[in-house]
Amino acid sequence: MAAAALRAHLNDHIASMYTDGVVDEDTFEELRDEGTAAEVSRLFIYDASDIIDDIDTLMEEPEVDFDEVEALTQQLMRCTSSVGAQQVNLACMNFGNFYAIKYIQGCLLSLDLVRNEFYIVRHELEVMMQLEEQIAACGPNS
């Protein structure tokens, strides 16, 4: 695919990310303007994945440390704000409603929602980064 077609595909993909609410347009456009969207996206994917795994591990303990779950969830919410992943943030708030009342079954169900929303954002960001890599591989004069 020619670089121009790849750029058009990238722009369409990013526009659909905004339309679908995957990322906040203002937040993500600022990252794009700064030239840090791919780097921040990679960090978000890595950090959020680790945090979700850590929360999952805590939730599997016989005695759940809800204070630690809360701390990790707050960390995840800060992480999601870096790319404007609003749906993940909303899922985290829903999760917070359950750990606040120490309702483990509700926590487990809402943690699945957090994870699913993260997977959606991760996939869309990975597609964007792949397109950017393909464009870069075309060379600077393309």
C-alpha beads as a LAMMPS data file, in Angstrom:
LAMMPS data file: protein, C-alpha beads

142 atoms
141 bonds

1 atom types
1 bond types

-500.0 500.0 xlo xhi
-500.0 500.0 ylo yhi
-500.0 500.0 zlo zhi

Masses

1 110.0

Atoms # bond

1 1 1 0.000 0.000 0.000
2 1 1 1.385 3.428 -0.900
3 1 1 2.260 5.855 1.860
4 1 1 -0.570 8.222 0.931
5 1 1 -3.115 5.409 1.163
6 1 1 -1.633 4.297 4.472
7 1 1 -1.845 7.856 5.818
8 1 1 -5.488 8.065 4.753
9 1 1 -6.181 4.713 6.408
10 1 1 -4.407 5.902 9.575
11 1 1 -6.408 9.134 9.657
12 1 1 -9.658 7.193 9.145
13 1 1 -8.697 4.762 11.893
14 1 1 -7.922 7.548 14.359
15 1 1 -11.149 9.341 13.457
16 1 1 -13.082 6.136 14.167
17 1 1 -11.292 5.832 17.525
18 1 1 -12.694 9.259 18.402
19 1 1 -16.162 8.508 17.054
20 1 1 -16.333 5.179 18.888
21 1 1 -15.135 6.769 22.136
22 1 1 -12.015 4.611 22.323
23 1 1 -9.878 7.645 23.136
24 1 1 -10.686 11.261 23.876
25 1 1 -10.020 13.406 20.813
26 1 1 -8.573 16.409 22.664
27 1 1 -6.204 14.292 24.738
28 1 1 -5.053 12.152 21.844
29 1 1 -4.689 15.032 19.379
30 1 1 -2.403 16.741 21.872
31 1 1 -0.228 13.604 21.923
32 1 1 -0.217 13.508 18.127
33 1 1 0.729 17.183 17.922
34 1 1 3.615 16.528 20.310
35 1 1 4.655 13.474 18.289
36 1 1 4.332 11.226 21.350
37 1 1 1.118 9.315 20.582
38 1 1 2.848 6.021 19.737
39 1 1 5.253 6.199 22.675
40 1 1 2.535 7.086 25.190
41 1 1 0.294 4.393 23.692
42 1 1 3.005 1.747 24.142
43 1 1 3.534 2.820 27.749
44 1 1 -0.199 2.807 28.387
45 1 1 -0.567 -0.716 26.978
46 1 1 2.351 -2.041 29.018
47 1 1 1.458 -0.287 32.280
48 1 1 -2.296 -0.892 32.126
49 1 1 -1.783 -4.564 31.326
50 1 1 0.501 -4.975 34.339
51 1 1 -1.881 -3.107 36.642
52 1 1 -4.889 -5.159 35.525
53 1 1 -2.893 -8.364 36.069
54 1 1 -1.921 -7.146 39.551
55 1 1 -5.543 -6.349 40.417
56 1 1 -6.603 -9.740 39.088
57 1 1 -4.004 -11.435 41.304
58 1 1 -5.215 -9.524 44.361
59 1 1 -8.811 -10.467 43.627
60 1 1 -7.846 -14.151 43.626
61 1 1 -6.437 -14.000 47.158
62 1 1 -8.493 -15.652 49.927
63 1 1 -8.434 -12.325 51.810
64 1 1 -8.643 -9.480 49.304
65 1 1 -6.690 -6.343 50.255
66 1 1 -9.258 -3.813 49.071
67 1 1 -6.998 -0.891 49.955
68 1 1 -4.365 -2.226 47.562
69 1 1 -7.050 -2.897 44.939
70 1 1 -8.176 0.708 45.295
71 1 1 -4.607 2.024 45.001
72 1 1 -4.002 0.002 41.848
73 1 1 -7.330 1.069 40.368
74 1 1 -6.451 4.720 40.970
75 1 1 -3.093 4.081 39.288
76 1 1 -4.909 2.488 36.333
77 1 1 -7.233 5.478 36.065
78 1 1 -4.242 7.842 35.940
79 1 1 -2.706 5.597 33.295
80 1 1 -5.878 5.644 31.173
81 1 1 -5.966 9.430 31.270
82 1 1 -2.590 9.511 29.470
83 1 1 -4.288 8.403 26.232
84 1 1 -7.816 9.546 27.053
85 1 1 -9.210 6.004 27.340
86 1 1 -12.535 7.160 28.775
87 1 1 -14.371 3.830 28.579
88 1 1 -11.639 2.119 30.584
89 1 1 -11.840 4.931 33.110
90 1 1 -15.627 4.560 33.393
91 1 1 -15.244 0.803 33.842
92 1 1 -12.722 1.496 36.618
93 1 1 -15.239 3.750 38.362
94 1 1 -17.849 0.989 38.121
95 1 1 -15.298 -1.442 39.561
96 1 1 -14.674 1.045 42.374
97 1 1 -18.331 0.931 43.362
98 1 1 -17.949 -2.769 44.115
99 1 1 -14.619 -2.755 45.926
100 1 1 -15.860 0.149 48.059
101 1 1 -18.523 -2.167 49.493
102 1 1 -16.190 -5.191 49.379
103 1 1 -18.523 -7.153 47.118
104 1 1 -16.157 -9.669 45.543
105 1 1 -18.568 -11.114 42.970
106 1 1 -19.403 -7.618 41.731
107 1 1 -15.683 -6.811 41.643
108 1 1 -14.930 -9.853 39.520
109 1 1 -17.689 -9.061 37.040
110 1 1 -16.754 -5.402 36.770
111 1 1 -13.054 -6.280 36.494
112 1 1 -13.987 -8.285 33.404
113 1 1 -15.522 -5.100 32.002
114 1 1 -12.336 -3.151 32.795
115 1 1 -10.286 -5.822 31.047
116 1 1 -12.581 -5.916 27.989
117 1 1 -12.533 -2.135 27.617
118 1 1 -8.745 -2.200 27.918
119 1 1 -8.538 -4.885 25.205
120 1 1 -10.573 -2.695 22.856
121 1 1 -8.304 0.312 23.426
122 1 1 -5.166 -1.813 23.180
123 1 1 -6.268 -3.298 19.865
124 1 1 -7.119 0.063 18.332
125 1 1 -3.842 1.615 19.502
126 1 1 -1.875 -1.363 18.176
127 1 1 -3.529 -0.982 14.764
128 1 1 -2.622 2.708 14.787
129 1 1 1.001 1.956 15.693
130 1 1 1.240 -0.722 12.975
131 1 1 -0.028 1.740 10.390
132 1 1 2.486 4.330 11.568
133 1 1 5.280 1.756 11.259
134 1 1 4.172 0.881 7.724
135 1 1 4.155 4.558 6.792
136 1 1 7.634 5.030 8.259
137 1 1 8.870 1.977 6.313
138 1 1 7.809 3.687 3.085
139 1 1 10.578 6.220 3.660
140 1 1 10.650 9.958 4.187
141 1 1 10.017 10.832 0.538
142 1 1 6.806 8.831 0.224

Bonds

1 1 1 2
2 1 2 3
3 1 3 4
4 1 4 5
5 1 5 6
6 1 6 7
7 1 7 8
8 1 8 9
9 1 9 10
10 1 10 11
11 1 11 12
12 1 12 13
13 1 13 14
14 1 14 15
15 1 15 16
16 1 16 17
17 1 17 18
18 1 18 19
19 1 19 20
20 1 20 21
21 1 21 22
22 1 22 23
23 1 23 24
24 1 24 25
25 1 25 26
26 1 26 27
27 1 27 28
28 1 28 29
29 1 29 30
30 1 30 31
31 1 31 32
32 1 32 33
33 1 33 34
34 1 34 35
35 1 35 36
36 1 36 37
37 1 37 38
38 1 38 39
39 1 39 40
40 1 40 41
41 1 41 42
42 1 42 43
43 1 43 44
44 1 44 45
45 1 45 46
46 1 46 47
47 1 47 48
48 1 48 49
49 1 49 50
50 1 50 51
51 1 51 52
52 1 52 53
53 1 53 54
54 1 54 55
55 1 55 56
56 1 56 57
57 1 57 58
58 1 58 59
59 1 59 60
60 1 60 61
61 1 61 62
62 1 62 63
63 1 63 64
64 1 64 65
65 1 65 66
66 1 66 67
67 1 67 68
68 1 68 69
69 1 69 70
70 1 70 71
71 1 71 72
72 1 72 73
73 1 73 74
74 1 74 75
75 1 75 76
76 1 76 77
77 1 77 78
78 1 78 79
79 1 79 80
80 1 80 81
81 1 81 82
82 1 82 83
83 1 83 84
84 1 84 85
85 1 85 86
86 1 86 87
87 1 87 88
88 1 88 89
89 1 89 90
90 1 90 91
91 1 91 92
92 1 92 93
93 1 93 94
94 1 94 95
95 1 95 96
96 1 96 97
97 1 97 98
98 1 98 99
99 1 99 100
100 1 100 101
101 1 101 102
102 1 102 103
103 1 103 104
104 1 104 105
105 1 105 106
106 1 106 107
107 1 107 108
108 1 108 109
109 1 109 110
110 1 110 111
111 1 111 112
112 1 112 113
113 1 113 114
114 1 114 115
115 1 115 116
116 1 116 117
117 1 117 118
118 1 118 119
119 1 119 120
120 1 120 121
121 1 121 122
122 1 122 123
123 1 123 124
124 1 124 125
125 1 125 126
126 1 126 127
127 1 127 128
128 1 128 129
129 1 129 130
130 1 130 131
131 1 131 132
132 1 132 133
133 1 133 134
134 1 134 135
135 1 135 136
136 1 136 137
137 1 137 138
138 1 138 139
139 1 139 140
140 1 140 141
141 1 141 142
